Amino acid sequence: MKTAGLGKAHKLCSATAIEHLFNGRGASHSALCYPLRAVWGEEPPTLNKKGTERVMFMISIPKKRLRHAVDRVTMRRRVREAYRILRPSLVPQKHDSGDATIHVAFLYVANQTEPFSRVEKAVEKILHKIFPAT
């Protein structure tokens, strides 16, 4: 059984969901933990699709910040790996039919690549802000 994997159900890739998250129509929240900024919000249970996870995420590494594609891919992998490692211990796993799905967007704000340890600490702080009770 693969408990720490990240499949398609974990990824936030719906254009309408992303627009809803950044548009500000819903109750979205934001936090900055260098080198990442996170924006998160809840999707009402009426819009939930069956088979989705409790938390769906996306990662954005702007070309304006890191000009080289190799650097963007490297940082995307570091953020994804940090989230994958920390998710089982910090994110509540139970998902009832009445629960809302939480959408999280990780935005990279640094102008150069950062070491994995720094990215991991930032993801951990962000997840503690999103889920303070856990």
C-alpha positions in Angstrom: 0.0 0.0 0.0 1.4 3.3 -1.1 0.6 5.9 1.6 3.0 8.7 0.7 2.4 8.8 -3.0 0.9 11.7 -4.9 -1.4 10.7 -7.7 -3.7 12.6 -10.1 -6.4 12.9 -7.4 -4.0 15.1 -5.3 -3.3 17.6 -8.1 -5.3 20.8 -8.6 -5.5 21.2 -12.3 -9.1 22.4 -13.0 -9.1 25.8 -14.5 -12.3 26.8 -12.8 -11.1 25.7 -9.4 -7.8 27.6 -9.8 -9.7 30.7 -11.0 -12.1 30.3 -8.0 -9.1 30.1 -5.6 -7.3 33.2 -7.0 -10.4 35.3 -7.9 -11.2 36.0 -4.2 -14.9 35.2 -4.5 -14.5 32.5 -1.9 -12.8 32.7 1.5 -9.2 32.3 0.4 -6.3 32.8 2.7 -2.7 33.5 2.1 0.6 32.9 4.0 4.2 33.8 3.2 7.0 31.5 4.4 10.1 32.3 2.3 10.8 31.0 -0.3 7.1 30.0 -0.8 3.8 31.8 -0.6 0.6 29.7 -0.2 -2.9 30.5 -1.1 -5.6 28.2 0.1 -9.4 28.0 0.2 -12.2 25.6 0.6 -14.4 24.2 -2.2 -18.0 23.6 -1.0 -19.0 19.9 -0.8 -21.7 20.5 -3.5 -18.9 21.1 -6.1 -16.8 18.1 -4.9 -16.3 15.2 -7.3 -16.2 11.7 -6.1 -12.7 10.2 -5.8 -11.0 13.5 -4.9 -8.7 13.9 -2.0 -9.2 16.0 1.1 -6.5 18.4 0.0 -5.6 19.2 -3.6 -2.5 21.2 -4.4 -0.7 23.0 -7.3 2.8 24.4 -7.6 3.7 27.5 -9.6 7.3 28.5 -10.2 7.2 31.8 -12.3 9.5 32.2 -15.2 10.0 35.8 -14.1 11.7 34.5 -10.9 13.7 31.6 -12.3 14.6 32.1 -16.0 16.0 28.7 -16.7 13.7 25.7 -17.1 16.1 23.4 -15.3 15.9 25.6 -12.2 12.1 25.8 -12.3 11.8 22.0 -12.6 14.3 21.5 -9.8 12.4 23.8 -7.5 9.0 22.2 -8.5 10.4 18.8 -7.6 11.7 20.0 -4.2 8.4 21.6 -3.3 6.5 18.5 -4.4 8.8 16.1 -2.5 8.6 18.3 0.7 4.8 18.2 0.4 4.7 14.5 -0.2 6.9 13.7 2.8 5.0 16.0 5.2 1.5 15.3 4.0 0.8 12.1 5.9 1.7 13.6 9.3 0.3 17.2 8.9 -2.8 16.9 6.7 -6.0 15.2 8.0 -6.7 12.2 5.9 -10.4 11.6 6.7 -12.7 12.7 3.9 -16.4 12.4 4.5 -19.0 13.2 1.9 -19.9 16.4 3.8 -16.3 17.7 4.1 -15.1 20.5 1.8 -12.0 19.9 -0.3 -9.2 22.3 0.5 -7.3 23.7 -2.5 -3.7 24.8 -1.9 -1.4 26.7 -4.3 2.3 26.9 -3.6 3.9 30.0 -5.3 7.6 30.3 -5.4 8.8 33.9 -4.5 12.6 33.6 -4.4 14.8 34.8 -7.2 17.3 31.8 -7.0 17.1 28.1 -6.2 16.9 27.3 -2.5 18.1 24.1 -0.8 15.6 21.3 0.0 15.9 21.9 3.7 14.7 25.5 3.4 11.8 24.5 1.1 10.8 21.7 3.5 10.7 24.1 6.5 8.6 26.5 4.5 6.1 23.8 3.5 5.9 22.6 7.1 5.1 26.1 8.4 2.5 26.6 5.7 0.8 23.3 6.4 0.8 24.2 10.2 -1.0 27.5 9.2 -3.5 25.7 7.1 -4.2 22.9 9.6 -3.4 24.4 13.1 -5.2 21.7 15.1 -3.1 18.8 13.7 
